[in-house]
Amino acid sequence: MIKVLIIDDSAVVRQTMTEILTSDPEIEVTGTASDPIFAARKIKENRPDVITLDVEMPRMDGLTFLRRLNESGLPIPVVICSSKVEAGSENAAKAMAYGAVEMILKPQLGTKQFLLESKIRICDAVKAAYKSTAKLSKYISKSAALADFSSLTNPADSGNNFSGRTIQPKLSADVMLAPGAMHTLETTEKLIIIGASTGGTEALREVLETMPVDAPGIVIVQHMPEHFTTSFANRLNSLCKISVKEAADGDTVMRGQALIAPGNKHTLLKRSGARYYVEVKEGPLVSRHRPSVDVLFRSASHYAGKNAVGVIMTGMGDDGAKGMKEMHDAGAYTIAQDEDTCIVYGMPAEAVKLGGVDEIVPLQKITACALAAADRLSKKR
């Protein structure tokens, strides 16, 4: 059983989250707390495997608590569940920097209904966070051994029943783009197409920071909620030699630039003559995600085929596995991140099982491998 502590100042949210999580046979809610001060006491009594954490709370905000938890050297993974990590939000960037494993954006109104409808996603986020525990130690400071929780709780600098509910079917990329009908005319331009989820924010930073200024055009789906991707892209743009931006409908895919699919919108690769561009559009959840890696990968198999290099990285679930197999079958060169460097070896493992992966490499070798593959594809013309 995965032991979860829920920290939220809303009694309704605590009750609803408890109902959601305990409905899953793999999860046990061992406690709830209305703020981090109470939470620290509960952690002393019964240390949880995963914490779900709100941001805006009395006595200490969630981000201060998350930072202190990270600095303490305690590998307790945290899922942020808050309405305060939204549009271009500095909070979202801080949560990622402080080590949040997943983030779920709550609406300002209708929170209880939103949580009920997001049951699968919330349970999956907790399971992904739990699987990340063994890998978190490499990202968490070892400078401070925690004798007690007093450093976590000093507030001075703190800035229903589901039995009748129907679970929605898990849709495939077919709802966005029919299979088949590949267009694989070779061009001089090669592309790199990347999909990632849990642990992907920092993994993508490592990959993109090492891309040269003349790198092939890159299109990325990173599972993130709406508005998170704007600040994420801006942060990467400030760190990388290449330019990084949130994709907008009709953007041209060009050398020296990475386009990141906006949260809550599917992003597809399209082609007009020799020009590659992206289509950003509404649509249902695919493989329980929007944006979906499967949708991007399938579109790449259709419109780029052997002109593309596909990369699947750390993440929970199987989104992207079928799409990568389609890219592989269309002549693309396909790469998966290896298990040792993944926070969660879910998506890459599923792609390998389907036989859609040409090469499995550690995170630090993905850039070199993708560039070499793009160069080989160019020489085959």
C-alpha positions in Angstrom: 0.0 0.0 0.0 1.2 3.5 -0.9 0.9 5.6 2.3 -0.3 9.2 1.5 -0.5 12.3 3.6 -2.9 15.0 2.3 -2.0 18.7 3.2 -4.7 21.2 2.2 -6.5 23.9 4.2 -9.9 23.0 2.7 -11.8 20.4 4.6 -13.8 19.6 1.4 -10.7 19.0 -0.6 -9.2 16.8 2.2 -12.3 14.7 2.3 -12.7 14.5 -1.5 -9.0 13.6 -2.0 -9.3 11.0 0.7 -12.3 9.4 -1.0 -10.5 9.5 -4.4 -7.2 8.0 -3.2 -8.7 5.3 -0.9 -10.9 4.1 -3.8 -7.7 2.8 -5.3 -6.7 -0.6 -3.8 -3.0 0.3 -4.0 -3.3 3.5 -2.0 -3.9 4.2 1.8 -4.4 7.7 3.2 -2.7 7.6 6.5 -3.4 11.2 7.5 -4.6 14.7 6.5 -3.4 18.1 7.7 -4.8 21.6 7.3 -1.3 23.2 7.0 2.4 22.2 7.0 2.8 22.8 10.8 0.2 20.1 11.6 1.7 18.0 8.7 5.2 17.9 10.2 3.8 16.4 13.4 2.0 13.7 11.4 5.2 13.0 9.4 7.0 12.4 12.7 4.3 9.9 13.8 3.9 8.1 10.6 6.1 9.0 7.7 4.2 8.8 4.4 5.4 7.5 1.0 3.8 10.4 -0.9 2.5 13.9 0.1 -0.2 15.8 -1.8 0.3 19.5 -1.1 -1.7 22.7 -1.6 0.2 26.0 -2.1 -1.9 28.7 -0.3 -2.3 27.7 3.4 -2.3 29.4 6.8 0.9 29.6 8.9 3.2 28.4 6.0 2.7 28.2 2.3 3.2 24.9 0.5 6.2 26.0 -1.6 8.2 27.0 1.5 7.4 23.6 3.0 8.3 21.8 -0.2 11.7 23.7 -0.4 12.5 22.8 3.2 11.5 19.2 2.7 13.8 19.1 -0.3 16.7 20.8 1.6 16.3 18.4 4.6 17.4 15.4 2.5 14.1 13.5 3.0 13.2 11.7 -0.2 9.4 12.0 0.2 7.9 12.7 -3.2 5.4 15.5 -3.4 2.4 16.0 -5.8 1.3 19.7 -5.8 -2.5 20.0 -6.1 -3.4 23.7 -6.1 -5.2 26.5 -7.8 -2.1 28.8 -7.3 0.1 27.2 -10.0 -1.4 28.8 -13.0 -1.0 31.1 -16.0 2.7 32.0 -16.4 3.0 31.4 -12.7 6.2 31.9 -10.8 4.7 29.3 -8.4 4.8 26.6 -11.0 8.4 27.3 -11.9 9.3 27.3 -8.1 7.5 24.0 -7.5 9.5 22.3 -10.3 12.7 23.8 -9.0 11.9 22.7 -5.5 11.4 19.1 -6.6 7.6 18.5 -7.1 7.2 15.2 -8.9 3.7 16.1 -10.4 1.5 19.2 -10.4 -2.3 19.2 -10.7 -4.0 22.5 -11.3 -7.3 22.9 -9.4 -9.9 25.4 -10.6 -10.9 28.3 -8.4 -14.6 27.2 -8.6 -16.1 23.7 -8.7 -13.0 22.2 -7.1 -14.8 19.1 -5.7 -16.3 18.2 -9.0 -13.0 18.7 -10.8 -11.3 16.4 -8.4 -13.9 13.7 -8.8 -13.6 13.9 -12.5 -9.8 13.7 -12.3 -9.8 10.6 -10.2 -7.6 8.5 -12.5 -5.1 11.2 -13.1 -4.7 11.9 -9.4 -4.2 8.3 -8.5 -1.8 7.9 -11.4 0.2 10.9 -10.1 0.5 9.5 -6.7 1.6 6.1 -8.0 4.2 7.8 -10.3 5.4 9.8 -7.3 5.8 6.7 -5.3 7.8 5.0 -8.0 10.1 8.0 -8.1 11.2 7.7 -4.5 14.3 5.5 -5.2 15.5 8.0 -7.8 14.8 11.2 -5.8 17.9 10.9 -3.7 20.1 12.0 -6.6 18.2 15.3 -6.8 17.8 16.0 -3.1 20.5 17.8 -1.1 22.5 15.6 1.2 24.0 18.5 3.2 21.5 18.4 6.1 20.7 15.3 8.0 17.3 15.7 9.6 17.3 15.1 13.3 13.7 16.5 13.7 11.2 18.5 11.7 11.7 21.8 13.5 13.4 23.2 10.4 10.4 22.4 8.3 7.8 24.1 10.5 9.3 27.5 11.5 6.8 29.8 9.8 9.0 32.9 9.9 10.0 32.9 6.2 6.9 31.3 4.8 6.1 33.2 2.0 -18.1 11.1 -2.1 -18.7 7.8 -3.0 -17.5 6.5 -6.4 -19.6 3.3 -6.6 -22.0 4.9 -9.1 -19.5 6.8 -11.2 -18.5 5.7 -14.7 -14.8 5.7 -15.6 -14.2 7.2 -19.0 -12.7 4.9 -21.6 -9.0 5.2 -22.4 -8.9 6.7 -25.9 -6.2 6.2 -28.5 -4.7 8.6 -31.0 -7.4 7.4 -33.5 -9.7 10.1 -32.1 -7.3 12.8 -33.3 -5.6 11.3 -36.4 -6.4 8.1 -38.3 -3.7 5.5 -38.5 -1.9 4.9 -41.8 -1.6 7.3 -44.8 2.1 8.0 -44.3 3.9 10.7 -46.2 7.6 9.8 -46.2 9.1 11.8 -49.0 12.6 12.5 -47.8 13.8 16.1 -47.3 17.0 17.7 -46.3 15.5 18.8 -43.0 15.5 16.2 -40.2 13.4 16.6 -37.0 13.7 15.5 -33.4 10.3 14.6 -31.7 10.3 14.1 -27.9 7.8 12.8 -25.4 8.1 12.9 -21.6 6.1 12.9 -18.4 7.0 12.3 -14.8 10.5 13.5 -14.2 10.6 15.0 -17.7 10.9 18.7 -16.8 14.5 18.3 -15.5 15.4 15.6 -18.0 14.3 17.8 -20.9 16.4 20.7 -19.4 19.5 18.4 -19.5 18.8 17.4 -23.1 18.0 20.8 -24.4 20.8 22.6 -22.6 23.3 20.4 -24.6 21.7 21.0 -28.0 23.9 23.1 -30.3 22.5 26.3 -31.9 22.1 24.6 -35.2 20.3 21.5 -33.9 17.4 20.1 -36.0 14.0 21.5 -35.3 12.5 19.9 -32.1 8.9 19.3 -31.1 8.1 18.2 -27.5 5.1 16.9 -25.6 5.8 17.1 -21.8 2.7 16.2 -19.8 1.8 19.4 -18.0 -1.4 21.2 -17.2 -2.6 24.3 -19.0 -0.5 27.5 -18.4 2.5 25.6 -16.9 4.1 25.2 -20.3 4.5 28.9 -20.8 6.7 29.4 -17.8 8.4 26.1 -18.5 9.3 27.1 -22.0 10.5 30.5 -20.9 12.7 29.0 -18.2 14.3 26.6 -20.8 14.7 29.4 -23.3 16.8 31.3 -20.7 19.1 28.3 -20.1 19.6 26.9 -23.6 21.7 27.8 -26.7 18.7 27.0 -28.9 15.5 29.0 -28.6 12.6 27.3 -26.8 9.0 28.5 -26.9 5.5 27.2 -26.2 4.0 26.0 -29.5 1.3 28.1 -31.2 -0.9 26.9 -34.0 0.9 27.2 -37.3 4.4 27.6 -35.9 7.2 26.5 -38.3 9.5 23.8 -37.1 13.0 25.2 -37.7 16.6 24.5 -36.9 17.8 25.8 -33.6 14.4 25.9 -32.0 12.3 23.7 -29.8 8.5 23.9 -29.6 6.8 22.7 -26.5 3.1 21.6 -26.7 0.9 23.8 -24.6 -0.9 22.2 -21.7 -4.5 21.0 -22.3 -4.0 21.1 -26.2 -2.9 18.4 -28.5 0.0 19.3 -30.8 0.5 17.6 -34.1 3.3 17.8 -36.7 2.1 18.7 -40.2 3.8 19.4 -43.5 3.2 21.8 -46.4 5.7 21.1 -49.2 9.1 21.1 -47.6 7.9 23.1 -44.6 7.1 21.4 -41.3 4.8 23.2 -38.9 2.7 22.3 -35.9 -1.1 22.2 -35.5 -2.4 23.0 -31.9 -5.9 21.9 -31.4 -8.6 20.9 -28.9 -9.6 17.3 -28.5 -10.4 14.6 -26.0 -7.9 13.0 -23.7 -5.7 10.4 -25.5 -4.1 7.8 -23.4 -5.6 9.9 -20.5 -3.5 12.9 -21.5 -3.8 16.2 -23.3 -1.4 16.9 -24.9 -0.7 13.3 -25.7 2.7 11.9 -26.9 0.9 9.3 -29.0 -0.8 12.0 -31.0 2.4 13.9 -31.6 4.3 10.7 -32.5 1.6 9.4 -34.8 1.5 12.7 -36.7 5.3 12.5 -37.0 5.0 9.0 -38.5 2.5 10.4 -41.1 4.2 13.6 -42.1 7.9 13.1 -41.3 8.4 9.3 -41.5 12.1 8.6 -42.1 13.0 12.3 -41.7 12.4 12.1 -37.9 14.2 10.9 -34.8 11.8 10.0 -32.0 12.8 10.1 -28.3 10.7 8.8 -25.4 11.8 9.7 -21.9 10.9 9.2 -18.3 7.2 9.0 -17.5 4.4 7.0 -15.9 2.0 4.9 -18.0 2.2 4.0 -21.7 1.4 7.3 -23.6 3.8 7.4 -26.6 4.6 3.7 -26.8 2.2 3.0 -29.7 3.1 6.2 -31.4 6.8 5.4 -31.2 6.2 2.0 -32.8 4.4 3.8 -35.6 7.3 6.2 -36.1 9.7 3.2 -36.0 7.7 1.4 -38.7 7.6 4.5 -40.8 11.4 4.6 -40.9 12.2 7.0 -38.1 15.1 6.3 -35.8 13.8 5.8 -32.3 15.5 6.3 -28.9 14.4 5.4 -25.4 15.8 6.7 -22.1 17.2 3.8 -20.0 15.8 2.6 -16.7 18.6 3.7 -14.5 18.3 7.4 -15.4 14.5 7.5 -15.6 12.6 8.9 -12.6 9.8 6.5 -13.7 10.6 3.8 -16.3 7.0 3.5 -17.6 6.6 5.1 -21.0 10.1 4.0 -22.3 9.5 0.4 -21.0 6.2 0.1 -22.8 7.8 1.4 -26.1 10.6 -1.2 -25.8 8.0 -4.0 -25.1 6.2 -3.1 -28.4 9.4 -3.3 -30.4 9.4 0.3 -31.4 12.8 1.3 -30.0 16.1 1.2 -32.0 18.4 2.3 -29.1 18.2 2.6 -25.3 20.6 5.2 -23.8 21.1 7.0 -20.5 19.8 10.6 -20.2 23.2 12.2 -20.6 23.7 10.5 -24.0 20.3 11.3 -25.5 21.4 14.6 -27.2 24.5 13.0 -28.8 22.5 10.0 -29.9 19.7 12.0 -31.4 22.0 14.3 -33.3 24.0 11.4 -34.6 20.8 9.7 -35.8 19.6 12.8 -37.5 23.0 13.1 -39.3 22.8 9.4 -40.4 19.3 10.0 -41.8 20.6 13.0 -43.7 23.4 11.0 -45.3 20.9 8.3 -46.5 19.3 10.7 -48.9 
